[in-house]
Amino acid sequence: MAWDLATVSGALSEIATTWRRAAPGRPDLPLGLPVRLAAMAEGLAADARSLAGTGREPAPGLAVRVSELSEGTAYARSITSGRGAADVGDAPLWELVRPALRRTGDCLEPA
């Protein structure tokens, strides 16, 4: 789970760079959004690393935070991947984020 969340954080950092480069042609891009989402993912990864090997179950709030991250990334992705949106070059990066978040969510589902 920590690895997947670190992957999400790294991809979102790269998306932030892509958005900054595209900003002159897309002044509507909320440049701080992928930065905030990357920080959220990094915080979640740190929490997951702290649980590794302890045998403790993740706190219920962790699942809520992962859900919020998933919703935020879906929104951010829709800005550049939605109908009629101009391509800014971030599509391959989103393809890293989606499966990593799905696997993280799967880890948090009750057995």
C-alpha positions in Angstrom: 0.0 0.0 0.0 2.8 2.4 0.9 4.5 1.7 -2.5 1.3 2.4 -4.4 0.7 5.6 -2.5 4.3 6.7 -3.2 3.7 6.0 -6.9 0.5 8.2 -6.7 2.5 11.0 -5.0 5.3 10.8 -7.6 2.9 10.8 -10.5 0.9 13.7 -9.1 4.2 15.7 -8.7 4.9 15.0 -12.4 1.4 16.0 -13.3 1.9 19.3 -11.4 5.0 19.9 -13.6 3.1 19.1 -16.7 0.3 21.5 -15.7 2.8 24.3 -15.0 4.3 23.9 -18.4 0.8 23.9 -20.0 -0.3 26.9 -18.0 0.4 29.6 -20.6 -2.1 27.9 -23.0 -4.4 26.7 -20.2 -4.7 29.5 -17.7 -7.7 27.8 -16.2 -5.6 25.0 -14.7 -5.6 25.1 -10.9 -1.9 24.6 -10.5 -2.0 24.0 -6.8 -4.4 21.1 -7.1 -2.0 18.3 -8.1 0.6 19.7 -5.6 -2.0 19.4 -2.8 -3.0 15.9 -3.9 0.6 14.8 -4.1 1.2 16.0 -0.5 -1.9 14.1 0.6 -0.7 10.9 -1.1 2.7 11.3 0.5 1.2 11.7 4.0 -0.9 8.6 3.4 2.2 6.7 2.2 4.0 7.7 5.4 1.1 6.5 7.5 1.0 3.2 5.6 4.8 2.8 6.1 4.3 3.3 9.9 1.9 0.4 9.9 4.1 -2.0 8.0 5.2 -5.0 10.0 3.3 -3.9 13.1 0.3 -6.2 12.7 -2.0 -3.3 13.4 -5.0 -2.7 11.2 -5.2 0.7 9.5 -7.3 3.2 11.3 -10.8 3.7 9.8 -9.8 7.3 9.0 -7.2 6.0 6.5 -9.8 4.6 4.2 -11.7 7.9 4.3 -8.5 9.8 3.4 -7.8 7.4 0.5 -11.3 7.9 -0.7 -10.9 11.7 -0.6 -7.6 11.4 -2.5 -9.4 9.2 -5.1 -12.1 11.8 -5.5 -9.6 14.6 -5.8 -7.6 12.8 -8.4 -10.7 12.0 -10.4 -11.7 15.6 -10.4 -8.2 16.7 -11.3 -8.0 14.2 -14.1 -11.4 15.4 -15.5 -9.9 18.9 -16.0 -7.5 17.7 -18.6 -9.1 14.5 -19.8 -12.8 15.5 -19.9 -14.8 16.0 -23.0 -13.4 18.8 -25.0 -10.4 19.3 -22.8 -7.1 20.1 -24.6 -4.4 17.5 -24.1 -1.6 18.8 -21.8 0.5 15.6 -21.9 -0.6 14.2 -18.5 -2.6 11.2 -19.8 0.1 8.6 -19.3 0.7 9.8 -15.7 -3.0 9.4 -14.8 -2.7 5.8 -16.0 -0.2 5.3 -13.2 -2.5 6.9 -10.6 -5.7 5.0 -11.2 -4.5 1.4 -10.7 -2.3 2.4 -7.7 -5.3 4.0 -6.0 -7.5 1.0 -6.8 -5.0 -1.4 -5.2 -4.7 0.8 -2.2 -8.5 0.8 -1.8 -8.6 -2.9 -2.2 -6.1 -3.2 0.7 -8.4 -1.2 2.9 -11.6 -3.2 2.2 -12.7 -5.5 5.0 -12.0 -9.2 4.2 
